[in-house]
Amino acid sequence: MDKIKSTTLEVPGNAMEDDENAEKGGPLIQSVAAATEILEALAAAGQPVRLTALANQLGETKAKIHRHLSTLKALGFVDQDSQTECYRLGPKLVHLGQAATDQFDLRRLAEPYMVRLRDLTHQTVVLSMPANGDAIVNAVVESPNMVTISVRLGYRLPAHTSAQGRVTLAFSPAAVQQRVLARKLSALTPRTIIDPLALRSRLEKIGQQFYEAAMDETLLGISAVAAPVMNFDHELVGAIAIVGTTQYVHDPVEPEQLKLLLACAKAMSLKLNSSAFEGLGVPTLKEFIFD
């Protein structure tokens, strides 16, 4: 059991030094970055996590992670079970999450684009949001076909096993990419990419072409092609994908399907004042222009 306990509110690391670096235009404030990584790791776990497991995952000492956890706990961002001593996200994050949703609701913005893309491709359209390198399904518009592909809201798409996951990872910070590539990559099907070198090569290609396809990698018979949604700061805020059976969605991607997907992703990104798609030759289609 993890016996380290504390009720003292501490400032992790050299916070004053970090602040001085920030004022001088230096690197990120490391204590803030570390706390963010801890919160993302707790969110990704989906269940309470022990101190040892968290420290191992983040590649830090237990003492250092504990200092950050103590501060986050005192501020209400982290909770600790008194019986198991495991850590989980705290109640204050619920309020912050709701406030963030109220201020920026990607699902609301995406809805007309998703419906139009579904109507034009006749396939299920899925919107996901980034979560520590992986992708979490945020919205789904199902196809009108006799056989419909249904994707559960909140489902976590691992970074290496899906088109949306790889798009998300390709546009994630280098530290996130390194952490994902360092972990054990499990195969969901015989076609899942589990070689880190092959995965890194795919990520580089995605960064150039702004889309990715995955056939039979999450589930045999099901394929997807995805593209990034970017904001004004060239940061990924989500990924939009066409999902269907391998009969209709496959690799190489049908040119018309790809044109519609990229045009949709570009239009959504433009709505967020992003110029990330400039120079890629992606058309601006009237079908994705909404007043």
Rosetta blueprint (number, residue, H / E / L):
1 M L
2 D L
3 K L
4 I L
5 K L
6 S L
7 T L
8 T L
9 L L
10 E L
11 V L
12 P L
13 G L
14 N L
15 A H
16 M H
17 E H
18 D H
19 D H
20 E H
21 N H
22 A H
23 E H
24 K L
25 G L
26 G L
27 P L
28 L L
29 I L
30 Q H
31 S H
32 V H
33 A H
34 A H
35 A H
36 T H
37 E H
38 I H
39 L H
40 E H
41 A H
42 L H
43 A H
44 A H
45 A H
46 G L
47 Q L
48 P L
49 V E
50 R L
51 L H
52 T H
53 A H
54 L H
55 A H
56 N H
57 Q H
58 L H
59 G L
60 E L
61 T L
62 K H
63 A H
64 K H
65 I H
66 H H
67 R H
68 H H
69 L H
70 S H
71 T H
72 L H
73 K H
74 A H
75 L L
76 G L
77 F L
78 V E
79 D E
80 Q E
81 D L
82 S L
83 Q L
84 T L
85 E L
86 C L
87 Y E
88 R E
89 L E
90 G L
91 P L
92 K H
93 L H
94 V H
95 H H
96 L H
97 G H
98 Q H
99 A H
100 A H
101 T H
102 D H
103 Q H
104 F L
105 D L
106 L H
107 R H
108 R H
109 L H
110 A H
111 E H
112 P H
113 Y H
114 M H
115 V H
116 R H
117 L H
118 R H
119 D H
120 L H
121 T H
122 H L
123 Q L
124 T E
125 V E
126 V E
127 L E
128 S E
129 M E
130 P E
131 A E
132 N L
133 G L
134 D E
135 A E
136 I E
137 V E
138 N E
139 A E
140 V E
141 V E
142 E L
143 S L
144 P L
145 N L
146 M L
147 V L
148 T L
149 I L
150 S L
151 V L
152 R L
153 L L
154 G L
155 Y L
156 R E
157 L E
158 P L
159 A L
160 H L
161 T L
162 S L
163 A H
164 Q H
165 G H
166 R H
167 V H
168 T H
169 L H
170 A H
171 F L
172 S L
173 P L
174 A H
175 A H
176 V H
177 Q H
178 Q H
179 R H
180 V H
181 L H
182 A H
183 R L
184 K L
185 L L
186 S L
187 A L
188 L L
189 T L
190 P L
191 R L
192 T L
193 I L
194 I L
195 D L
196 P H
197 L H
198 A H
199 L H
200 R H
201 S H
202 R H
203 L H
204 E H
205 K H
206 I H
207 G H
208 Q H
209 Q H
210 F L
211 Y L
212 E E
213 A E
214 A E
215 M E
216 D L
217 E L
218 T L
219 L L
220 L L
221 G L
222 I E
223 S E
224 A E
225 V E
226 A E
227 A E
228 P E
229 V E
230 M E
231 N L
232 F L
233 D L
234 H L
235 E L
236 L E
237 V E
238 G E
239 A E
240 I E
241 A E
242 I E
243 V E
244 G E
245 T E
246 T L
247 Q L
248 Y L
249 V L
250 H L
251 D L
252 P L
253 V L
254 E L
255 P H
256 E H
257 Q H
258 L H
259 K H
260 L H
261 L H
262 L H
263 A H
264 C H
265 A H
266 K H
267 A H
268 M H
269 S H
270 L H
271 K H
272 L L
273 N L
274 S L
275 S L
276 A L
277 F L
278 E L
279 G L
280 L L
281 G L
282 V L
283 P L
284 T L
285 L L
286 K H
287 E H
288 F H
289 I L
290 F L
291 D L
